């Protein structure tokens, strides 16, 4: 049986193994915040690995759809038995992260299956709303800025990281 503690450990290991930039950036945060960064990173990494073909399935579209369905069902229930999603669901609920962020992220991941090139910068920006800007939005409840004015700079930072 998956425990919250083991789920957060799994997310931390994924973050350490695949996302050293996020891992080391999170290391300066208090421990109670780091675990949320690890959980959010693990969610995004897991979905991205499905899209990029690093997961163990030939049906990547089906696998991503299943992952999304499982996540939103678990989020609705308030808990998950999945080793990664248990921590993600807890973090999303504890921090009141807007679920639309995850819908937008998964929508952009699905775009990777059918779009290989963006014809205009505006097209690219629509993709990056869900693949990059939304990451900044997810992080705001973790970082707890003093002003709601942090939203747009957080979105722009996500986009800047992806563009560079």
Phi and psi in radians as a Rosetta constraint file:
Dihedral C 1 N 2 CA 2 C 2 CIRCULARHARMONIC -1.384 0.35
Dihedral N 2 CA 2 C 2 N 3 CIRCULARHARMONIC 2.288 0.35
Dihedral C 2 N 3 CA 3 C 3 CIRCULARHARMONIC -1.841 0.35
Dihedral N 3 CA 3 C 3 N 4 CIRCULARHARMONIC 2.796 0.35
Dihedral C 3 N 4 CA 4 C 4 CIRCULARHARMONIC -1.030 0.35
Dihedral N 4 CA 4 C 4 N 5 CIRCULARHARMONIC -0.746 0.35
Dihedral C 4 N 5 CA 5 C 5 CIRCULARHARMONIC -1.072 0.35
Dihedral N 5 CA 5 C 5 N 6 CIRCULARHARMONIC -0.775 0.35
Dihedral C 5 N 6 CA 6 C 6 CIRCULARHARMONIC -1.200 0.35
Dihedral N 6 CA 6 C 6 N 7 CIRCULARHARMONIC -0.590 0.35
Dihedral C 6 N 7 CA 7 C 7 CIRCULARHARMONIC -1.138 0.35
Dihedral N 7 CA 7 C 7 N 8 CIRCULARHARMONIC -0.792 0.35
Dihedral C 7 N 8 CA 8 C 8 CIRCULARHARMONIC -1.107 0.35
Dihedral N 8 CA 8 C 8 N 9 CIRCULARHARMONIC -0.620 0.35
Dihedral C 8 N 9 CA 9 C 9 CIRCULARHARMONIC -1.121 0.35
Dihedral N 9 CA 9 C 9 N 10 CIRCULARHARMONIC -0.732 0.35
Dihedral C 9 N 10 CA 10 C 10 CIRCULARHARMONIC -1.075 0.35
Dihedral N 10 CA 10 C 10 N 11 CIRCULARHARMONIC -0.775 0.35
Dihedral C 10 N 11 CA 11 C 11 CIRCULARHARMONIC -1.096 0.35
Dihedral N 11 CA 11 C 11 N 12 CIRCULARHARMONIC -0.715 0.35
Dihedral C 11 N 12 CA 12 C 12 CIRCULARHARMONIC -1.081 0.35
Dihedral N 12 CA 12 C 12 N 13 CIRCULARHARMONIC -0.756 0.35
Dihedral C 12 N 13 CA 13 C 13 CIRCULARHARMONIC -1.104 0.35
Dihedral N 13 CA 13 C 13 N 14 CIRCULARHARMONIC -0.718 0.35
Dihedral C 13 N 14 CA 14 C 14 CIRCULARHARMONIC -1.096 0.35
Dihedral N 14 CA 14 C 14 N 15 CIRCULARHARMONIC -0.754 0.35
Dihedral C 14 N 15 CA 15 C 15 CIRCULARHARMONIC -1.103 0.35
Dihedral N 15 CA 15 C 15 N 16 CIRCULARHARMONIC -0.774 0.35
Dihedral C 15 N 16 CA 16 C 16 CIRCULARHARMONIC -1.099 0.35
Dihedral N 16 CA 16 C 16 N 17 CIRCULARHARMONIC -0.740 0.35
Dihedral C 16 N 17 CA 17 C 17 CIRCULARHARMONIC -1.268 0.35
Dihedral N 17 CA 17 C 17 N 18 CIRCULARHARMONIC -0.675 0.35
Dihedral C 17 N 18 CA 18 C 18 CIRCULARHARMONIC -2.003 0.35
Dihedral N 18 CA 18 C 18 N 19 CIRCULARHARMONIC -0.252 0.35
Dihedral C 18 N 19 CA 19 C 19 CIRCULARHARMONIC -2.345 0.35
Dihedral N 19 CA 19 C 19 N 20 CIRCULARHARMONIC 1.136 0.35
Dihedral C 19 N 20 CA 20 C 20 CIRCULARHARMONIC -1.037 0.35
Dihedral N 20 CA 20 C 20 N 21 CIRCULARHARMONIC -0.602 0.35
Dihedral C 20 N 21 CA 21 C 21 CIRCULARHARMONIC -1.080 0.35
Dihedral N 21 CA 21 C 21 N 22 CIRCULARHARMONIC -0.874 0.35
Dihedral C 21 N 22 CA 22 C 22 CIRCULARHARMONIC -1.143 0.35
Dihedral N 22 CA 22 C 22 N 23 CIRCULARHARMONIC -0.694 0.35
Dihedral C 22 N 23 CA 23 C 23 CIRCULARHARMONIC -1.061 0.35
Dihedral N 23 CA 23 C 23 N 24 CIRCULARHARMONIC -0.889 0.35
Dihedral C 23 N 24 CA 24 C 24 CIRCULARHARMONIC -1.253 0.35
Dihedral N 24 CA 24 C 24 N 25 CIRCULARHARMONIC -0.570 0.35
Dihedral C 24 N 25 CA 25 C 25 CIRCULARHARMONIC -1.124 0.35
Dihedral N 25 CA 25 C 25 N 26 CIRCULARHARMONIC -0.704 0.35
Dihedral C 25 N 26 CA 26 C 26 CIRCULARHARMONIC -1.196 0.35
Dihedral N 26 CA 26 C 26 N 27 CIRCULARHARMONIC -0.400 0.35
Dihedral C 26 N 27 CA 27 C 27 CIRCULARHARMONIC -1.140 0.35
Dihedral N 27 CA 27 C 27 N 28 CIRCULARHARMONIC -0.317 0.35
Dihedral C 27 N 28 CA 28 C 28 CIRCULARHARMONIC -1.496 0.35
Dihedral N 28 CA 28 C 28 N 29 CIRCULARHARMONIC -0.122 0.35
Dihedral C 28 N 29 CA 29 C 29 CIRCULARHARMONIC -1.507 0.35
Dihedral N 29 CA 29 C 29 N 30 CIRCULARHARMONIC 2.754 0.35
Dihedral C 29 N 30 CA 30 C 30 CIRCULARHARMONIC -1.055 0.35
Dihedral N 30 CA 30 C 30 N 31 CIRCULARHARMONIC 2.633 0.35
Dihedral C 30 N 31 CA 31 C 31 CIRCULARHARMONIC -0.947 0.35
Dihedral N 31 CA 31 C 31 N 32 CIRCULARHARMONIC -0.677 0.35
Dihedral C 31 N 32 CA 32 C 32 CIRCULARHARMONIC -1.178 0.35
Dihedral N 32 CA 32 C 32 N 33 CIRCULARHARMONIC -0.342 0.35
Dihedral C 32 N 33 CA 33 C 33 CIRCULARHARMONIC -1.613 0.35
Dihedral N 33 CA 33 C 33 N 34 CIRCULARHARMONIC -0.606 0.35
Dihedral C 33 N 34 CA 34 C 34 CIRCULARHARMONIC -0.975 0.35
Dihedral N 34 CA 34 C 34 N 35 CIRCULARHARMONIC -0.754 0.35
Dihedral C 34 N 35 CA 35 C 35 CIRCULARHARMONIC -1.054 0.35
Dihedral N 35 CA 35 C 35 N 36 CIRCULARHARMONIC -0.594 0.35
Dihedral C 35 N 36 CA 36 C 36 CIRCULARHARMONIC -1.209 0.35
Dihedral N 36 CA 36 C 36 N 37 CIRCULARHARMONIC -0.684 0.35
Dihedral C 36 N 37 CA 37 C 37 CIRCULARHARMONIC -1.072 0.35
Dihedral N 37 CA 37 C 37 N 38 CIRCULARHARMONIC -0.779 0.35
Dihedral C 37 N 38 CA 38 C 38 CIRCULARHARMONIC -1.067 0.35
Dihedral N 38 CA 38 C 38 N 39 CIRCULARHARMONIC -0.720 0.35
Dihedral C 38 N 39 CA 39 C 39 CIRCULARHARMONIC -1.143 0.35
Dihedral N 39 CA 39 C 39 N 40 CIRCULARHARMONIC -0.800 0.35
Dihedral C 39 N 40 CA 40 C 40 CIRCULARHARMONIC -1.119 0.35
Dihedral N 40 CA 40 C 40 N 41 CIRCULARHARMONIC -0.724 0.35
Dihedral C 40 N 41 CA 41 C 41 CIRCULARHARMONIC -1.057 0.35
Dihedral N 41 CA 41 C 41 N 42 CIRCULARHARMONIC -0.798 0.35
Dihedral C 41 N 42 CA 42 C 42 CIRCULARHARMONIC -1.069 0.35
Dihedral N 42 CA 42 C 42 N 43 CIRCULARHARMONIC -0.711 0.35
Dihedral C 42 N 43 CA 43 C 43 CIRCULARHARMONIC -1.012 0.35
Dihedral N 43 CA 43 C 43 N 44 CIRCULARHARMONIC -0.896 0.35
Dihedral C 43 N 44 CA 44 C 44 CIRCULARHARMONIC -1.135 0.35
Dihedral N 44 CA 44 C 44 N 45 CIRCULARHARMONIC -0.720 0.35
Dihedral C 44 N 45 CA 45 C 45 CIRCULARHARMONIC -1.092 0.35
Dihedral N 45 CA 45 C 45 N 46 CIRCULARHARMONIC -0.788 0.35
Dihedral C 45 N 46 CA 46 C 46 CIRCULARHARMONIC -1.043 0.35
Dihedral N 46 CA 46 C 46 N 47 CIRCULARHARMONIC -0.848 0.35
Dihedral C 46 N 47 CA 47 C 47 CIRCULARHARMONIC -1.097 0.35
Dihedral N 47 CA 47 C 47 N 48 CIRCULARHARMONIC -0.769 0.35
Dihedral C 47 N 48 CA 48 C 48 CIRCULARHARMONIC -1.114 0.35
Dihedral N 48 CA 48 C 48 N 49 CIRCULARHARMONIC -0.646 0.35
Dihedral C 48 N 49 CA 49 C 49 CIRCULARHARMONIC -1.140 0.35
Dihedral N 49 CA 49 C 49 N 50 CIRCULARHARMONIC -0.623 0.35
Dihedral C 49 N 50 CA 50 C 50 CIRCULARHARMONIC -1.098 0.35
Dihedral N 50 CA 50 C 50 N 51 CIRCULARHARMONIC -0.864 0.35
Dihedral C 50 N 51 CA 51 C 51 CIRCULARHARMONIC -1.075 0.35
Dihedral N 51 CA 51 C 51 N 52 CIRCULARHARMONIC -0.757 0.35
Dihedral C 51 N 52 CA 52 C 52 CIRCULARHARMONIC -1.384 0.35
Dihedral N 52 CA 52 C 52 N 53 CIRCULARHARMONIC -0.027 0.35
Dihedral C 52 N 53 CA 53 C 53 CIRCULARHARMONIC 1.443 0.35
Dihedral N 53 CA 53 C 53 N 54 CIRCULARHARMONIC 0.313 0.35
Dihedral C 53 N 54 CA 54 C 54 CIRCULARHARMONIC -1.570 0.35
Dihedral N 54 CA 54 C 54 N 55 CIRCULARHARMONIC -0.095 0.35
Dihedral C 54 N 55 CA 55 C 55 CIRCULARHARMONIC -1.496 0.35
Dihedral N 55 CA 55 C 55 N 56 CIRCULARHARMONIC 3.034 0.35
Dihedral C 55 N 56 CA 56 C 56 CIRCULARHARMONIC -1.703 0.35
Dihedral N 56 CA 56 C 56 N 57 CIRCULARHARMONIC 0.906 0.35
Dihedral C 56 N 57 CA 57 C 57 CIRCULARHARMONIC -2.560 0.35
Dihedral N 57 CA 57 C 57 N 58 CIRCULARHARMONIC 2.552 0.35
Dihedral C 57 N 58 CA 58 C 58 CIRCULARHARMONIC -1.451 0.35
Dihedral N 58 CA 58 C 58 N 59 CIRCULARHARMONIC -0.502 0.35
Dihedral C 58 N 59 CA 59 C 59 CIRCULARHARMONIC -1.589 0.35
Dihedral N 59 CA 59 C 59 N 60 CIRCULARHARMONIC 1.408 0.35
Dihedral C 59 N 60 CA 60 C 60 CIRCULARHARMONIC -1.174 0.35
Dihedral N 60 CA 60 C 60 N 61 CIRCULARHARMONIC -0.671 0.35
Dihedral C 60 N 61 CA 61 C 61 CIRCULARHARMONIC -1.100 0.35
Dihedral N 61 CA 61 C 61 N 62 CIRCULARHARMONIC -0.825 0.35
Dihedral C 61 N 62 CA 62 C 62 CIRCULARHARMONIC -1.083 0.35
Dihedral N 62 CA 62 C 62 N 63 CIRCULARHARMONIC -0.699 0.35
Dihedral C 62 N 63 CA 63 C 63 CIRCULARHARMONIC -1.141 0.35
Dihedral N 63 CA 63 C 63 N 64 CIRCULARHARMONIC -0.724 0.35
Dihedral C 63 N 64 CA 64 C 64 CIRCULARHARMONIC -1.174 0.35
Dihedral N 64 CA 64 C 64 N 65 CIRCULARHARMONIC -0.720 0.35
Dihedral C 64 N 65 CA 65 C 65 CIRCULARHARMONIC -1.079 0.35
Dihedral N 65 CA 65 C 65 N 66 CIRCULARHARMONIC -0.745 0.35
Dihedral C 65 N 66 CA 66 C 66 CIRCULARHARMONIC -1.101 0.35
Dihedral N 66 CA 66 C 66 N 67 CIRCULARHARMONIC -0.775 0.35
Dihedral C 66 N 67 CA 67 C 67 CIRCULARHARMONIC -1.021 0.35
Dihedral N 67 CA 67 C 67 N 68 CIRCULARHARMONIC -0.801 0.35
Dihedral C 67 N 68 CA 68 C 68 CIRCULARHARMONIC -1.111 0.35
Dihedral N 68 CA 68 C 68 N 69 CIRCULARHARMONIC -0.823 0.35
Dihedral C 68 N 69 CA 69 C 69 CIRCULARHARMONIC -1.052 0.35
Dihedral N 69 CA 69 C 69 N 70 CIRCULARHARMONIC -0.757 0.35
Dihedral C 69 N 70 CA 70 C 70 CIRCULARHARMONIC -1.110 0.35
Dihedral N 70 CA 70 C 70 N 71 CIRCULARHARMONIC -0.787 0.35
Dihedral C 70 N 71 CA 71 C 71 CIRCULARHARMONIC -1.039 0.35
Dihedral N 71 CA 71 C 71 N 72 CIRCULARHARMONIC -0.874 0.35
Dihedral C 71 N 72 CA 72 C 72 CIRCULARHARMONIC -1.205 0.35
Dihedral N 72 CA 72 C 72 N 73 CIRCULARHARMONIC -0.588 0.35
Dihedral C 72 N 73 CA 73 C 73 CIRCULARHARMONIC -1.156 0.35
Dihedral N 73 CA 73 C 73 N 74 CIRCULARHARMONIC -0.767 0.35
Dihedral C 73 N 74 CA 74 C 74 CIRCULARHARMONIC -1.136 0.35
Dihedral N 74 CA 74 C 74 N 75 CIRCULARHARMONIC -0.683 0.35
Dihedral C 74 N 75 CA 75 C 75 CIRCULARHARMONIC -1.086 0.35
Dihedral N 75 CA 75 C 75 N 76 CIRCULARHARMONIC -0.729 0.35
Dihedral C 75 N 76 CA 76 C 76 CIRCULARHARMONIC -1.110 0.35
Dihedral N 76 CA 76 C 76 N 77 CIRCULARHARMONIC -0.719 0.35
Dihedral C 76 N 77 CA 77 C 77 CIRCULARHARMONIC -1.239 0.35
Dihedral N 77 CA 77 C 77 N 78 CIRCULARHARMONIC -0.494 0.35
Dihedral C 77 N 78 CA 78 C 78 CIRCULARHARMONIC 1.677 0.35
Dihedral N 78 CA 78 C 78 N 79 CIRCULARHARMONIC 0.067 0.35
Dihedral C 78 N 79 CA 79 C 79 CIRCULARHARMONIC -2.850 0.35
Dihedral N 79 CA 79 C 79 N 80 CIRCULARHARMONIC 2.881 0.35
Dihedral C 79 N 80 CA 80 C 80 CIRCULARHARMONIC -2.466 0.35
Dihedral N 80 CA 80 C 80 N 81 CIRCULARHARMONIC 2.624 0.35
Dihedral C 80 N 81 CA 81 C 81 CIRCULARHARMONIC -1.683 0.35
Dihedral N 81 CA 81 C 81 N 82 CIRCULARHARMONIC -0.073 0.35
Dihedral C 81 N 82 CA 82 C 82 CIRCULARHARMONIC -1.305 0.35
Dihedral N 82 CA 82 C 82 N 83 CIRCULARHARMONIC 2.436 0.35
Dihedral C 82 N 83 CA 83 C 83 CIRCULARHARMONIC -1.074 0.35
Dihedral N 83 CA 83 C 83 N 84 CIRCULARHARMONIC -0.538 0.35
Dihedral C 83 N 84 CA 84 C 84 CIRCULARHARMONIC -1.639 0.35
Dihedral N 84 CA 84 C 84 N 85 CIRCULARHARMONIC -0.833 0.35
Dihedral C 84 N 85 CA 85 C 85 CIRCULARHARMONIC -1.161 0.35
Dihedral N 85 CA 85 C 85 N 86 CIRCULARHARMONIC -0.423 0.35
Dihedral C 85 N 86 CA 86 C 86 CIRCULARHARMONIC -1.000 0.35
Dihedral N 86 CA 86 C 86 N 87 CIRCULARHARMONIC -0.814 0.35
Dihedral C 86 N 87 CA 87 C 87 CIRCULARHARMONIC -1.216 0.35
Dihedral N 87 CA 87 C 87 N 88 CIRCULARHARMONIC -0.695 0.35
Dihedral C 87 N 88 CA 88 C 88 CIRCULARHARMONIC -1.093 0.35
Dihedral N 88 CA 88 C 88 N 89 CIRCULARHARMONIC -0.845 0.35
Dihedral C 88 N 89 CA 89 C 89 CIRCULARHARMONIC -1.035 0.35
Dihedral N 89 CA 89 C 89 N 90 CIRCULARHARMONIC -0.774 0.35
Dihedral C 89 N 90 CA 90 C 90 CIRCULARHARMONIC -1.078 0.35
Dihedral N 90 CA 90 C 90 N 91 CIRCULARHARMONIC -0.804 0.35
Dihedral C 90 N 91 CA 91 C 91 CIRCULARHARMONIC -1.096 0.35
Dihedral N 91 CA 91 C 91 N 92 CIRCULARHARMONIC -0.785 0.35
Dihedral C 91 N 92 CA 92 C 92 CIRCULARHARMONIC -1.069 0.35
Dihedral N 92 CA 92 C 92 N 93 CIRCULARHARMONIC -0.756 0.35
Dihedral C 92 N 93 CA 93 C 93 CIRCULARHARMONIC -1.271 0.35
Dihedral N 93 CA 93 C 93 N 94 CIRCULARHARMONIC -0.750 0.35
Dihedral C 93 N 94 CA 94 C 94 CIRCULARHARMONIC -1.096 0.35
Dihedral N 94 CA 94 C 94 N 95 CIRCULARHARMONIC -0.655 0.35
Dihedral C 94 N 95 CA 95 C 95 CIRCULARHARMONIC -1.689 0.35
Dihedral N 95 CA 95 C 95 N 96 CIRCULARHARMONIC -0.030 0.35
Dihedral C 95 N 96 CA 96 C 96 CIRCULARHARMONIC 0.965 0.35
Dihedral N 96 CA 96 C 96 N 97 CIRCULARHARMONIC 0.774 0.35
Dihedral C 96 N 97 CA 97 C 97 CIRCULARHARMONIC -1.245 0.35
Dihedral N 97 CA 97 C 97 N 98 CIRCULARHARMONIC 2.311 0.35
Dihedral C 97 N 98 CA 98 C 98 CIRCULARHARMONIC -1.107 0.35
Dihedral N 98 CA 98 C 98 N 99 CIRCULARHARMONIC 2.091 0.35
Dihedral C 98 N 99 CA 99 C 99 CIRCULARHARMONIC -1.036 0.35
Dihedral N 99 CA 99 C 99 N 100 CIRCULARHARMONIC -0.392 0.35
Dihedral C 99 N 100 CA 100 C 100 CIRCULARHARMONIC -1.095 0.35
Dihedral N 100 CA 100 C 100 N 101 CIRCULARHARMONIC -0.433 0.35
Dihedral C 100 N 101 CA 101 C 101 CIRCULARHARMONIC -1.027 0.35
Dihedral N 101 CA 101 C 101 N 102 CIRCULARHARMONIC -0.710 0.35
Dihedral C 101 N 102 CA 102 C 102 CIRCULARHARMONIC -1.304 0.35
Dihedral N 102 CA 102 C 102 N 103 CIRCULARHARMONIC -0.614 0.35
Dihedral C 102 N 103 CA 103 C 103 CIRCULARHARMONIC -1.066 0.35
Dihedral N 103 CA 103 C 103 N 104 CIRCULARHARMONIC -0.803 0.35
Dihedral C 103 N 104 CA 104 C 104 CIRCULARHARMONIC -1.153 0.35
Dihedral N 104 CA 104 C 104 N 105 CIRCULARHARMONIC -0.707 0.35
Dihedral C 104 N 105 CA 105 C 105 CIRCULARHARMONIC -1.072 0.35
Dihedral N 105 CA 105 C 105 N 106 CIRCULARHARMONIC -0.856 0.35
Dihedral C 105 N 106 CA 106 C 106 CIRCULARHARMONIC -1.160 0.35
Dihedral N 106 CA 106 C 106 N 107 CIRCULARHARMONIC -0.575 0.35
Dihedral C 106 N 107 CA 107 C 107 CIRCULARHARMONIC -1.069 0.35
Dihedral N 107 CA 107 C 107 N 108 CIRCULARHARMONIC -0.787 0.35
Dihedral C 107 N 108 CA 108 C 108 CIRCULARHARMONIC -1.140 0.35
Dihedral N 108 CA 108 C 108 N 109 CIRCULARHARMONIC -0.642 0.35
Dihedral C 108 N 109 CA 109 C 109 CIRCULARHARMONIC -1.087 0.35
Dihedral N 109 CA 109 C 109 N 110 CIRCULARHARMONIC -0.684 0.35
Dihedral C 109 N 110 CA 110 C 110 CIRCULARHARMONIC -1.156 0.35
Dihedral N 110 CA 110 C 110 N 111 CIRCULARHARMONIC -0.545 0.35
Dihedral C 110 N 111 CA 111 C 111 CIRCULARHARMONIC -1.075 0.35
Dihedral N 111 CA 111 C 111 N 112 CIRCULARHARMONIC -0.528 0.35
Dihedral C 111 N 112 CA 112 C 112 CIRCULARHARMONIC -1.085 0.35
Dihedral N 112 CA 112 C 112 N 113 CIRCULARHARMONIC -0.389 0.35
Dihedral C 112 N 113 CA 113 C 113 CIRCULARHARMONIC -1.287 0.35
Dihedral N 113 CA 113 C 113 N 114 CIRCULARHARMONIC -0.467 0.35
Dihedral C 113 N 114 CA 114 C 114 CIRCULARHARMONIC -2.109 0.35
Dihedral N 114 CA 114 C 114 N 115 CIRCULARHARMONIC -0.280 0.35
Dihedral C 114 N 115 CA 115 C 115 CIRCULARHARMONIC -2.040 0.35
Dihedral N 115 CA 115 C 115 N 116 CIRCULARHARMONIC 2.122 0.35
Dihedral C 115 N 116 CA 116 C 116 CIRCULARHARMONIC -1.805 0.35
Dihedral N 116 CA 116 C 116 N 117 CIRCULARHARMONIC -0.316 0.35
Dihedral C 116 N 117 CA 117 C 117 CIRCULARHARMONIC -2.641 0.35
Dihedral N 117 CA 117 C 117 N 118 CIRCULARHARMONIC 2.403 0.35
Dihedral C 117 N 118 CA 118 C 118 CIRCULARHARMONIC -1.712 0.35
Dihedral N 118 CA 118 C 118 N 119 CIRCULARHARMONIC 2.200 0.35
Dihedral C 118 N 119 CA 119 C 119 CIRCULARHARMONIC -1.251 0.35
Dihedral N 119 CA 119 C 119 N 120 CIRCULARHARMONIC -0.575 0.35
Dihedral C 119 N 120 CA 120 C 120 CIRCULARHARMONIC -2.281 0.35
Dihedral N 120 CA 120 C 120 N 121 CIRCULARHARMONIC 2.839 0.35
Dihedral C 120 N 121 CA 121 C 121 CIRCULARHARMONIC -1.123 0.35
Dihedral N 121 CA 121 C 121 N 122 CIRCULARHARMONIC -0.629 0.35
Dihedral C 121 N 122 CA 122 C 122 CIRCULARHARMONIC -1.083 0.35
Dihedral N 122 CA 122 C 122 N 123 CIRCULARHARMONIC -0.678 0.35
Dihedral C 122 N 123 CA 123 C 123 CIRCULARHARMONIC -1.089 0.35
Dihedral N 123 CA 123 C 123 N 124 CIRCULARHARMONIC -0.775 0.35
Dihedral C 123 N 124 CA 124 C 124 CIRCULARHARMONIC -1.084 0.35
Dihedral N 124 CA 124 C 124 N 125 CIRCULARHARMONIC -0.712 0.35
Dihedral C 124 N 125 CA 125 C 125 CIRCULARHARMONIC -1.126 0.35
Dihedral N 125 CA 125 C 125 N 126 CIRCULARHARMONIC -0.608 0.35
Dihedral C 125 N 126 CA 126 C 126 CIRCULARHARMONIC -1.122 0.35
Dihedral N 126 CA 126 C 126 N 127 CIRCULARHARMONIC -0.708 0.35
Dihedral C 126 N 127 CA 127 C 127 CIRCULARHARMONIC -1.128 0.35
Dihedral N 127 CA 127 C 127 N 128 CIRCULARHARMONIC -0.799 0.35
Dihedral C 127 N 128 CA 128 C 128 CIRCULARHARMONIC -1.234 0.35
Dihedral N 128 CA 128 C 128 N 129 CIRCULARHARMONIC -0.321 0.35
Dihedral C 128 N 129 CA 129 C 129 CIRCULARHARMONIC -0.976 0.35
Dihedral N 129 CA 129 C 129 N 130 CIRCULARHARMONIC -0.773 0.35
Dihedral C 129 N 130 CA 130 C 130 CIRCULARHARMONIC -1.578 0.35
Dihedral N 130 CA 130 C 130 N 131 CIRCULARHARMONIC -0.347 0.35
Dihedral C 130 N 131 CA 131 C 131 CIRCULARHARMONIC -1.722 0.35
Dihedral N 131 CA 131 C 131 N 132 CIRCULARHARMONIC -0.289 0.35
Dihedral C 131 N 132 CA 132 C 132 CIRCULARHARMONIC -2.412 0.35
Dihedral N 132 CA 132 C 132 N 133 CIRCULARHARMONIC -0.954 0.35
Dihedral C 132 N 133 CA 133 C 133 CIRCULARHARMONIC -1.037 0.35
Dihedral N 133 CA 133 C 133 N 134 CIRCULARHARMONIC -0.669 0.35
Dihedral C 133 N 134 CA 134 C 134 CIRCULARHARMONIC -1.128 0.35
Dihedral N 134 CA 134 C 134 N 135 CIRCULARHARMONIC -0.455 0.35
Dihedral C 134 N 135 CA 135 C 135 CIRCULARHARMONIC -1.129 0.35
Dihedral N 135 CA 135 C 135 N 136 CIRCULARHARMONIC -0.732 0.35
Dihedral C 135 N 136 CA 136 C 136 CIRCULARHARMONIC -1.064 0.35
Dihedral N 136 CA 136 C 136 N 137 CIRCULARHARMONIC -0.685 0.35
Dihedral C 136 N 137 CA 137 C 137 CIRCULARHARMONIC -1.127 0.35
Dihedral N 137 CA 137 C 137 N 138 CIRCULARHARMONIC -0.721 0.35
Dihedral C 137 N 138 CA 138 C 138 CIRCULARHARMONIC -1.115 0.35
Dihedral N 138 CA 138 C 138 N 139 CIRCULARHARMONIC -0.586 0.35
Dihedral C 138 N 139 CA 139 C 139 CIRCULARHARMONIC -1.342 0.35
Dihedral N 139 CA 139 C 139 N 140 CIRCULARHARMONIC -0.404 0.35
Dihedral C 139 N 140 CA 140 C 140 CIRCULARHARMONIC -0.987 0.35
Dihedral N 140 CA 140 C 140 N 141 CIRCULARHARMONIC -0.800 0.35
Dihedral C 140 N 141 CA 141 C 141 CIRCULARHARMONIC -1.118 0.35
Dihedral N 141 CA 141 C 141 N 142 CIRCULARHARMONIC -0.437 0.35
Dihedral C 141 N 142 CA 142 C 142 CIRCULARHARMONIC -1.251 0.35
Dihedral N 142 CA 142 C 142 N 143 CIRCULARHARMONIC -0.815 0.35
Dihedral C 142 N 143 CA 143 C 143 CIRCULARHARMONIC -1.425 0.35
Dihedral N 143 CA 143 C 143 N 144 CIRCULARHARMONIC -0.369 0.35
Dihedral C 143 N 144 CA 144 C 144 CIRCULARHARMONIC 0.883 0.35
Dihedral N 144 CA 144 C 144 N 145 CIRCULARHARMONIC 1.127 0.35
Dihedral C 144 N 145 CA 145 C 145 CIRCULARHARMONIC -1.122 0.35
Dihedral N 145 CA 145 C 145 N 146 CIRCULARHARMONIC 2.730 0.35
Dihedral C 145 N 146 CA 146 C 146 CIRCULARHARMONIC -1.347 0.35
Dihedral N 146 CA 146 C 146 N 147 CIRCULARHARMONIC -0.264 0.35
Dihedral C 146 N 147 CA 147 C 147 CIRCULARHARMONIC -2.300 0.35
Dihedral N 147 CA 147 C 147 N 148 CIRCULARHARMONIC 2.487 0.35
Dihedral C 147 N 148 CA 148 C 148 CIRCULARHARMONIC -1.178 0.35
Dihedral N 148 CA 148 C 148 N 149 CIRCULARHARMONIC -0.233 0.35
Dihedral C 148 N 149 CA 149 C 149 CIRCULARHARMONIC -1.204 0.35
Dihedral N 149 CA 149 C 149 N 150 CIRCULARHARMONIC -0.122 0.35
Dihedral C 149 N 150 CA 150 C 150 CIRCULARHARMONIC -1.291 0.35
Dihedral N 150 CA 150 C 150 N 151 CIRCULARHARMONIC -0.272 0.35
Dihedral C 150 N 151 CA 151 C 151 CIRCULARHARMONIC -1.003 0.35
Dihedral N 151 CA 151 C 151 N 152 CIRCULARHARMONIC -0.949 0.35
Dihedral C 151 N 152 CA 152 C 152 CIRCULARHARMONIC -1.144 0.35
Dihedral N 152 CA 152 C 152 N 153 CIRCULARHARMONIC -0.761 0.35
Dihedral C 152 N 153 CA 153 C 153 CIRCULARHARMONIC -1.066 0.35
Dihedral N 153 CA 153 C 153 N 154 CIRCULARHARMONIC -0.613 0.35
Dihedral C 153 N 154 CA 154 C 154 CIRCULARHARMONIC -1.135 0.35
Dihedral N 154 CA 154 C 154 N 155 CIRCULARHARMONIC -0.737 0.35
Dihedral C 154 N 155 CA 155 C 155 CIRCULARHARMONIC -1.100 0.35
Dihedral N 155 CA 155 C 155 N 156 CIRCULARHARMONIC -0.780 0.35
Dihedral C 155 N 156 CA 156 C 156 CIRCULARHARMONIC -1.147 0.35
Dihedral N 156 CA 156 C 156 N 157 CIRCULARHARMONIC -0.597 0.35
Dihedral C 156 N 157 CA 157 C 157 CIRCULARHARMONIC -1.143 0.35
Dihedral N 157 CA 157 C 157 N 158 CIRCULARHARMONIC -0.748 0.35
Dihedral C 157 N 158 CA 158 C 158 CIRCULARHARMONIC -1.017 0.35
Dihedral N 158 CA 158 C 158 N 159 CIRCULARHARMONIC -0.769 0.35
Dihedral C 158 N 159 CA 159 C 159 CIRCULARHARMONIC -1.133 0.35
Dihedral N 159 CA 159 C 159 N 160 CIRCULARHARMONIC -0.758 0.35
Dihedral C 159 N 160 CA 160 C 160 CIRCULARHARMONIC -1.055 0.35
Dihedral N 160 CA 160 C 160 N 161 CIRCULARHARMONIC -0.735 0.35
Dihedral C 160 N 161 CA 161 C 161 CIRCULARHARMONIC -1.080 0.35
Dihedral N 161 CA 161 C 161 N 162 CIRCULARHARMONIC -0.726 0.35
Dihedral C 161 N 162 CA 162 C 162 CIRCULARHARMONIC -1.218 0.35
Dihedral N 162 CA 162 C 162 N 163 CIRCULARHARMONIC -0.683 0.35
Dihedral C 162 N 163 CA 163 C 163 CIRCULARHARMONIC -1.166 0.35
Dihedral N 163 CA 163 C 163 N 164 CIRCULARHARMONIC -0.571 0.35
